[in-house]
Amino acid sequence: MITGELRNKIDGLWDIFAAGGLVNPLEVIEQITYLMFIHDLDDSDNKRAKESAMLGLPYQSIFSEEVKIGERTIDGSQLKWSVFHDFPADRMYSVMQEWVFPFIKTLHSDKNSAYSKYMDDAIFKLPTPLVLSKVVDSLDEIYQMMNEIQTADVRGDVYEYLLSKIAQSGLNGQFRTPRHIIRMMVELMEPSSDEVICDPACGTSGFLVASGEYLKEKRKEEIFFDKQKKDHYMNHMFHGYDMDRTMLRIGAMNMMTHGIDNPFIEYRDSLSDQNPDKDKYSLVLANPPFKGSLDAESVSGDLLKVCKTKKTELLFLALFLRILKIGGRCACIVPDGVLFGSSKAHKDIRKEIVENQRLEAVISMPSGVFKPYAGVSTAILIFTKTEHGGTDDVWFYDMTADGLSLDDKRSPITDNDIPDIIERFKHLDKETERKRTDKSFLVPKMEIVDNDYDLSINKYKEVEYVAVEYPPTSEIMANIREIEMEIGNEMDELERLLHI
């Protein structure tokens, strides 16, 4: 979560929009996102120019000397945030409206790219030069604070706080998966340079961005010094689908500002027949929506064959199994009900994963992980698509702390199971001796089958009861008599003082 001072600055930015007559939270977030993108464009262009200079590579700035916009040719430097933010309000407004917005719409040469699709209908909605000037000044202050905080997640946290405004307004109820949980899931899956990664409910593209950042950190030379692998990373690796155009727009811009030129981010109802994907991806990372049910007619028929239900959380599991290649892996967040639900659909999907695929891990998370947006208890399921079974021992982990308090404030604390989870998952061979009273342990497949495919950790965890020794009854009774006499004496003293 972001600091109080930064939060106040964002609230202040929100107030500027409200004072200017823009009160729809989706529209406000859209406009802030466009402006953040324009700011980041300047930053990332400068950064890439420096990196190219260090590597001795040629670099063509997107703000090259002359830029053609419509019929006019203008000096590209005027489109840079660092230049136009010093202009007088009226001039800045006309530059933004007439040049910068048309420029960012045509920025991507590939008209079929995610970026072009969602920028085509981008509209500049700030009503007056004064409002724009105030917003630009406010954003400059926010960026300065973000740079001072210097944490990798601060930008994601700002987005998260912006999205919380939608949830608070009761519109769409969007909320992001916390960045540290996303990062943990990516580290557990250890993506490689030739993955094809999908999130069928991508929102702001958090899982895709985190996967890209992980690969940049761990596989930088392998990817960026190999022309083919770099092309795959930039154009073919990342796939995201969502039904909210605003989220897709934010997601596409988020990916581009993280240096991924052409992610495949598309408007799609993943659970319907309009999603033809099958045996396509090597890695699925997702936190699909699990609050609601769908009209059975709108759901793809082959998903209903796996589990006949209207519940989105079960249908998404069936979808993951369909869209993964053989050998493809999945890490997804599910509500606790999926683990122990007793309906036929619940049992069917669990049986499918345990019997026909390879279930590897169930990581139970505390209910405060999604606060302040939701208090639901969740778990992470990790499995591999085999179509021939392969489940042997399933690893269970009882996560009780994630480095933040589990109340609405989510303040940093010292208790954090995440490093332990990552370390233990990477060395499951060392888990065989663990007892059922420990935080993590292995459960053989047959025991899960005997328990009706129940995957809740409480079914298998053992609690150690420590015997408490009490003094003999005679001693307890003597103590009670003593206390009673003391009360009597005190009452006598009180009556004497009150002259009753």
N, C-alpha and C positions, 0 to 999 in steps of 0.2 A: 504493500500500500504506500501511497505517497505521503510526504510530510505535510504538517499542518499549514506551513507557509505557502507551499506550492499548491495545496488544495485551495487555499484562500484566493490565490492568484487566478486559478481556473474558475472559481466561483465568480470572481470579479469580471473575468472575460465573458462568462455566461450572462452576467448582469448588463454588460454593454450591449449584447445582442437583444436582450429583453427590452432595454430602454429604446433601442432602435426599431422595435416592433416585431422582431423575429423571436417567436416564443415556442414554436414547434421543436421539441428536442431533437428529432431526426434531422430537421433542416439545419439546426444550429451545428450539430455534430458534422454534418456534411460540409458546411461552409468552413468550420474550423479545420477539418481534415484537408480540404483543398488548399487552405492557406499553409497548413503545416507541410503539405507536400511541396508547395512552391518554395517554402523556406528550405526544406531538405534537399530539393533539387539543386539549389545553389551550393549547399554544403557538400553533397555527394559529388558534384561536378568538380569542386575544388580538391576534394580528397582523391578522386580518381586521377586528376591531373598530376597531383603530387606523387601518387604511387607509380604512375607511368614514368614520370621524370626519374624516380629512384631506380626503376628497372630499366631505364634507357629505352622505353617504348614510345612510339608516337601516340599522341592523344588529341582527338578532335573534340573540343568543347561543344556542348549543345548550345552554348551562348556564343557561338563563333561570331566573327566580326559583323556579318550582316544576316538578318533573319527575314524571310519572306512571310508576311501575314496578309492573306487575301491579296489585294492588288499592291500593297505597300511593302517596301523593303526598309527595315529599320535596323538601328544599331542594337545587336543582341544583348550588349551589356546592360541596356536599360531594363531588361526582363529579369535581371538578377535581384533577388530580395535585398541583398546588401547594398544595392545601388538605389532602387526605387523607394526603399523605406525612409530615405532622407528627403524625398520630394515633398513639396507642399501638398496639403490634403487633396485639393482639386486635381492637381496634375497626377498624383498617385492614383486617384480614383479612375481617371480616364485611361491611364497606362494599364491598370489592372483589368478594366472592363473591355477595352478595345484591343489590347495587345497580349497581356499575360494569359488571360483565360483562353482566347483562341489558340495561343501558342501551346499551352499544355494539352489542349484537345488533340492537336496534330503531332504531338511529340513523338509518338511511337510509329515507326515506319510501317509496321505490320498491322494492317487494318483489322485483322482477325484476332489480334492479341487481346488478352484480358483487359489490359490498360485501355486500349482504344474503345472496346465495347462499352466500358463503364464511364469513360470520360466524354463520349459523344454527346450525352444529354446533360453534361454538367452545366449548371446555370449559376451565374454570379448573382447572389441575392442581397448583398449588403446594400441598404437603402440609400445612404448618403456618404459623401467624402469624410465627414466628421466621424461617423461610426467606423469606417474603414481605418482611418488614422488611429483611432483609439484601440481598435482590435490589433492592428499591426504593432503598436507600442506595447500592448499587453502581451502579445505573443513573443516579442523580443525579450521581455522580462522573464517569461516562462522558460524560454530556451536558455537564457543565462543561468537560471536556477537549475535547470536540468543538467547543464554542463558542470555546474559546481557540485551537484550531488554525485555525478560520475559513476553511477551504477548501470550495469548493462540493461537492467529491466526498467529503468525509469521511464523510457518512452512508452513501453507496454503498459506501465502502471498509469500513465496519463490517459492512455486510451481506455484503460479499465475504468478509471474514474469518470471519464466522459460517458462511457456506456452505462455506468451506474445511474446516470441522470435519466436515461431512457427507462430503466427499470423502475426508478422512483416515480416517474411520470405515468407508470402503468401502461406504457406503449410498447408492444412487442416483447417486453420482459427479457430483453437480451442481457446476457452477462457472460464475460469471458472466463475461460478456465484459468485459474491463477498461474502466472508465468512459471513459478518454481515447480508446480505439479507437471506442467507441460515439459519443462526441461528434464525433470526426473524420468518421465516416460520416454523421451527421446534418448536419454543416456542408457536406459534399460534396453532399448532396441538397437542401439549402436548402428545407425544407418551407414551403408557403404556407398561408394561413389557411383555405383550403377543401379541404385534403387529407382523404382518408379513409385512415388509416394502419393497417397490419396487421403483426403479428409472429406467425406461426403456431406458433412454439415460444418463447413469451414468457418463461418462467421467472419472474423477479422483476420483469418489465416494464421492464428497463433501457432498451431502445430507445424505448419509448413515453414513459417519464418524460423522457428526454433530448430527444425531439422536442417535448414539451410545454414544457420549460424553454427550448428554443431559440426557440419561437414567442413565449413570454412576453418574452424579451429583444428579439427582432428585430421582432415584429409586435404589440407590446403595445396600442398605440392602435387599430390596425386591428381587432383582435379584441375587446378589452374595452370599447370604446365603441360597439360595434355589436351590438344585441340578438341578431340572427340568428346572427352569427358566433360570439358568445360561447356561445349555445345549442349550436351545432355543436361547438365546442371542448369543452364540458363533457359532452355527451351522445352525440355521433355520430362523432367524429373517430377515436377510439382503439379498436382491436380487437386482442385478444390471446388466444391459445389455448395450452393446455398439458395434459399428461396427469398432472400431479402436483398434487394438491389443496393441499398445503402451499405449493408455489411460487405457485399461483394466489392463495392467501390473502395471502401476503406481497406479491404483485404488486398485488392490489386495494388493499391498505392503503397500499402505496407510492404508488400513483397518487392516492389520496384525500389523503394528507398533502402531496402536491405540488399540491393545489388543483384536481384534475380530479374533478368530482363523480361522474360516472357512466360510467366506461369500460366497454366491452363485453368483459369478460374471462370466458372460459368454459372449462369442462372439455371438451376435444375431442381426438380423435385426428385430427390435421390430414390425415394421409395416407389415411385410410379413407373409406368411402362415407358416413360420418356427417358429413362436411364437404361441404356442397352449394355452397360459395362458387364463383362463376364471374364474371369480368369485373366485380369489385366494388370493388377498392381502387385508389387512385391512387398509393400509395407502400407498398412492402414493405421493411422493415428487419429483418434477421434473422441470427442465427448458429445455424442448425439443428443438431440432433445429427448427428454424422457418425462414430459409432463403433458400427457394428452393421448388421445386416441384418434385414429383416422377413419374416414369412410372406407369400408372394405373395397368399394368399387374403384377407388382411386389408387389402390395398392397393386403393385405388380404381382401377377398370378403365381410366378415361380417362387416368390417370397412366402406367399400364403401356403404353398405346399410344404415348406419346411416347418412353419408354425402358424397355424390358423388363428390369428389374433388381430386386434385393432391397436394394440399397444406399440407405440413407436420404438421403445427401447428394445423390444424383442425383434421387431421387424428389421431394425438396423443391424442387429447381430446376424440375422439371416442374410442381409445384404453384404456384410463384410465377407462372409463365407463365399458368396457368389462372385464378388469382384476380385478377390485375391487369386493370384496364380497358385498352382500347386507349389508348396514350399514357401509361399508368402506368409508373412507374420502380421499379427495385429496386437496393438495395445489400445484398449478402449476403456472409458469410464462408464460404469453402469450403476443404477440405483440398487441398493441392497435387496429390494424385492426380487430382482432377477436371480439372485443367488439361492433364494429359498422358496419363491412363489410356488404354490401347490396346484395351479391350473395346468391343464394338459399342455397348453402352449409353452408355459414356463419350463415344464419338465422336458418337452420335446427339444427345445433349443439347447438346454443343458446336455441332454443325452447326445444330441448331434455333435456338440463340441467335444465331449468326453470320449464317445465311442468312435466317431468317424474322423475326428481331427486329433491334434495333439495339444491338450490343455497343459500349460506349463506353470502358470502362477495366478494366484488370487491375492491381491494386496488390499486389505480392508482399510479404508480411510475414515478418520473421525468425522462426525457430522458438521463440525465447524469449518471445514476446508473451504466451502463456498460462501461463507458469511462475508459481508452482510446481505448478500443477494438471496441466498437460500440456505436452509438448515438441513437439507436432505443428507442421509447417510449414503455413502457411495463406496465402490470398490473398483480396482483396476483389474481387468482380465487380460492375460497375455496368452495367446495361442497361435499355433501354426496350422495352416491348411495342408492336409495330407490326403484327404479322401480315403485313407486306409487306416485310420486310427493312429496309435502311437503314444497315447496317454499312458504314462507309467506312474511315476510319483508326482503329485501336484504340490507345488510349494505354496504354503500359506504364510502371510506376514500380517501381524496385527499392528498397524501403524497407529500410534497414539499422539504423535506430535510432528508438526511440519515446520518448526522454526518460528511459528507465529501463534499468538494466543488464539484460542478457539471461540472467542466472543466476537461481537460486531466490530470491535476496534481493530482486531488482527494486528496487535502490536508485536514487534520482534521479541522472541524469548530464546533461551539457550537450548532448550530441548528440541531435538530435531532428528527424526528417524531416517530422513532421506539418504544421507551418505551411507548409513548401515544397510538400507534396502538395496542400493546400487551395488555395494560391495558384496553382499551375500548372494544376490541374484547372479552375479558374474562367477561365483564359486559355489554352485549348488552341490558339488561333490562333497563339500565340507559340512553340508547341512544334515547328513544322514544320521548323525549321532544326537541331534537336537531333540530335546524332550517336548512333550505337548504343553508343558507349562511355560516354555520359552516364547519369545516374541515371534519367532519363525520356526517352521518345522515342515517336514514332508509327510504327505498322506498318500498311501497306496491307492491306486485306481479302484481296486475291488471294494475297499471300504466306502469310497464315494458311491459306487454302484449300489452297494447294500443300503446306503442311506438315501435312496431315491434321487441320486445325483444332486443332493443338497451341497451347495458350495459356500455356505456361510461358515465363517471361521469358528463361531461358537459351537458348532456341531462337533468339532474335532479338538478344540482347545480344552485343556484340563486346568482347573483352578486348584492351586495349592491352598488347602485350609490349614491354618496354624492354630493349634489348640491353645485356648486361653485358660489360664488357671485362676480360679476365683478363691477367695478365702472361705473357710468353713461357714455354714449358715449361722452358727452361734455367734461368730465374730461380727458378721454383718448385722444381726439383730441387736447386738450390744452397741454397735456404732449408731444404729437408728435411735435406740433409747437415749444415748448420750446427746445426740443432736436435738431430740425432743425436749430433753431437760434444759438444754441451752436456750431453746426457743421460749420455753416457759419462764426461765429467769429473765430473759430480755423483755418479755411481755410484762412481767411484774414491774421491772424497772421503768418501762414506758408509762404504765398506769400511775406509778408513784410521781413521775415527772408531770403528768397531766392532771394530777390531784383528783383522779376519778374515784 
